[in-house]
Amino acid sequence: MTLSQAPAGWRKSSRSSQETNCVEVGRIGGGAAVRDTKNRAAGHFTTTAAQWSAFVAAVKTGKFDG
């Protein structure tokens, strides 16, 4: 599946406060787009809806906690 459309509705986590070291998530049909808040011009990567859901679930369960 190719997710090549332009993302819309970019948003940063409300937990980021005024920090600039974070990412933004945009909506695309069938998935999500992710970009670096500090370097938006560098572009973004896309994920399918299933990939994004799996990532969010892993974050919520602490899979990436050190």
Number of C-alpha atoms within 10 A of each C-alpha: 6 8 16 11 11 11 18 13 9 15 13 17 10 7 8 11 9 8 10 12 10 15 18 17 21 18 17 19 14 13 17 23 24 20 20 18 18 13 12 12 9 9 10 18 12 22 18 17 14 11 13 16 14 12 14 10 12 13 12 11 9 9 10 9 8 4
